[in-house]
Amino acid sequence: MRTRSTSCARSRRPPRRPQVSDQAGAPVPVLDSGLAVFDRALRVLLTVAFAAILVVTLAQVAGRNGLLGTFTGADEIARYLMIVTTFLAIPVLIRARLHIAVDALAHYLPTGRVQVWLHRLIYAIEAAFYLLFANFTVLVIGNYQRTGQKSAELAIPLSWPMLAMVVGAILGAVVSLAYLLRTFLRSADYTTKHGAGFPGAEGVEH
């Protein structure tokens, strides 16, 4: 009877909860899928913008060689589209961890929890920087609006292209904070510098 009751008690034990190590590489359903969809949408937008830059540039070259009529403002359009693509690409670069990075500190630090907190520090600094940059850019935009400065050829207010800088910086801060949250939900993915999230690491997209 004792043996039977003991076996019954063992069978009633709740299943073991997965430890942090068991969750390594496991996706965070809502967060990872949302970031992936947002990343794909931005990549499509950036592709369209780069294609527009190419078309405008080719039209300008053709116009200068007499193949087409003159295209007023081609330089400005290409320049402003370049600003848009540069800053809207910030969230894409954050997700792919393609920013320039000095990994000397991570190289000499031990693996494990120290590396996890290093990732968290990196994401926190990124988010703070982008928010400060967005705030500074808003101040510059306000100055342009007060002075009424416009472009020479198309008379576009100079504050308009700079809105892309603000949007890109804010989106970059949001994505950095999202990945900061991910380091708490899946800390096992960030225990080494070669894992997800470290600048320059391979195969880090989720």
ABEGO torsion letter per residue (X at the ends): XAAAAAAAAAAABBBBBBBAAAABGBBBAAAAAAAAAAAAAAAAAAAAAAAAAAAAAAAAAAAAAGABBBBBGAAAAAAAAAAAAAAAAAAAAAAAGABBBBAAAAAABBBEAAAAAAAAAAAAAAAAAAAAAAAAAAAAAAAAAAAGBBBAAAGBBAAAAAAAAAAAAAAAAAAAAAAAAAAAABAAAAABAABBGBBGBBGABX
